Amino acid sequence: MLPGGEAVTMISDEALMLEFQRGSREAFEELFARYREPLYGFFRRRLASKDRAEDLAQETFLAVIRAAVRYEPRALVKTYLYGIALKLLAAERRKLSGNEAQLEPEHEEAAQEIASDEAMWVRQALEKLEAGEREILMLREYEQLNYAEIAELLRLPVNTVRTRLFRARMALKEFLEPKRKLQGAKADGAGRERNVARPAAGDEGAK
Amino acid sequence: MSSKNHSIEHEELMAYLDGELATDRAVEAAAHLERCEVCQELAAELRKMSQEMMGWEIEELEPAEDIPIALAAALEERPRVARKPEARGRRRLFTPRRLAWAGGATALVLVALVFFVSRLSLGPQYDFRLREKPQAQVTDGHADAISAQLVSPNEASPSKSLSGYSGSAGKLEKDEDGEANSPEDDSRPEVPEIPMIARTAGLTLVAKEFDKTRASVEEILKRHSGYIGELSVSAPSDAGRTLTATLRIPAPQLEAALAELKQLGRVENESQGGEEVTQEYVDLTARLANAQHTEKRLTEILSSRTGKLQDVLKVELEIDRVRGEIEQMVAQKKELAERVAFATLNTTVKEEYHARLEATPPSTGSRFRNAAVDGYNTVVEGFVQVGLFLLSAGPSLLIWAAILFFPVRWLWRKVRAELKKNHQQEAS
């Protein structure tokens, strides 16, 4: 379900943003309610720390408050918000790049304990993707942005977005293959069982 | 997975599944998908992958009843941030609600100003002026209206409404009433109808009778309900005395006071100036109202919400900052109103040149006395100098004397004996 698009009768994000520009606090509260979870999700999937994800989602809204006057209705609120979020994320990554090597493993261990197998597989497979392609795929799947929105956000031609998205999906399919085979072996009787034994063993050996 | 035999490429198929294909191609893709098994398989793969990706769920956020405290604080802060030059910001500045606040705050500040100005700064003279003014015929209307703003409604005499400037004064009073009854009333003026001008004047006089002139200056000041901002008199022994004063005179009476002051002597220099401060005043009033509103809201936030300690500290810091700003602005506004209500007159009164001649030549008696004092001083100074010399050079002189005493005595005796011998030889 698209963030902000739950009901057709709802006031559009853009109208809310304009209301907010005119000083309506209620409009901001509504925008906050619509985008709080999606923005948190955006940061949570891209950062190790839950607290930082929450903080950065809040900072995105802070930036919106401060820069609302500069918002122009020709940009979608969704892309406007994710644009801010991407900038904050880039800044956060730059900040982390120095000490990430020490911090990341701890968080990952903690995350591993909590996260389900499914999530672990997807996460690890995504990490193997090329950064630009991963970003496009994640924006498409998790943030539910369409090609044009992704193109606007990343300042790329729409066709490039489509090509890279396709490449990313094909690569991810490859990376997820061992998991499917493992699951196929567990399921014992699934349609793909003839392919299971060899690659699963190979995967375990690799791990 | 070659797409050679396919009318629809795999990438297009993906776009079709994403709903991103143009209609004509989408129709074709749908038809192709119906009959192509490879593509059906790919479509299934892609759908499955999306599902798998959705398997990466994240911890849910705790449901928020309200927006976080830091955001609430930023929202309160926002009008001031966005107020800058943009037209949009301006529009928002004058929303009815804010105008109501601004009106209320202005009224409060004005009442406070009357209180402070009359009680603290000016003392009894100013009270006298406030009571006298309605009767006094004024020449300069705008400043009268401005100073009328300093008068609280119950102090303002009804006769004021008969003057040509009753409009603004009346409106101001209405504002205060309006604030109490209907805070949403946005008909109150944003800008004072009459420009606020801070007037200054300079006057340099040369007076024959200095003391009399000085007394006259004070008398004129009193008559016009002014006060002395600063006054200094210098009286060098070899020149005429000079009085330098900064006089504060109610703006409407500046002309009359100046005319009277000019009668006191020969005008050596005169200047007048005026600075319009309406915009500054209006801006200050609006900013003040905003800041007070912000402070109130921040205080409410702090008392009614809980949040992270860090957020609470942030809000407290913000409140401190806003309060500092408010104090600064109240002081600025008070100073501005006073500059408008009271013109600044820099006066210099110089004593005429002949007065200096009288003072310069000392009498014969005092010249004798001065000579005697000088003589005494010289004698004392001489003794002191000798004493000092002896003290500093004495020890070394004594040593040299001791060293040289015997050789010199021996030499002296030898020379004397020699001379004696010569005398005796001559005599014999």
Interface residues (C-beta under 8 A of the other chain):
Chain A: Q21 R22 G23 R25 F28 E29 F32 R36 E37 Y40 G41 R44 R45 K50 E54 Q58 F61 L62 I65 R66 A68 V69 I114 A115 S116 E118 A119 W121 V122 R123 L126 R140 E141 Y142 N146 Y147 R162 T163 L165 F166 R169 L172 K173 L176
Chain B: H10 E11 M14 A15 D18 G19 E20 E45 L46 M49 S50 E52 M53 M54 G55 W56 E57 I58 E59 E60 L61 A64 I67 P68 A70 L71 A74 L75 R78 P79 V81 A82 E86 R88 G89 R91 R92 T95
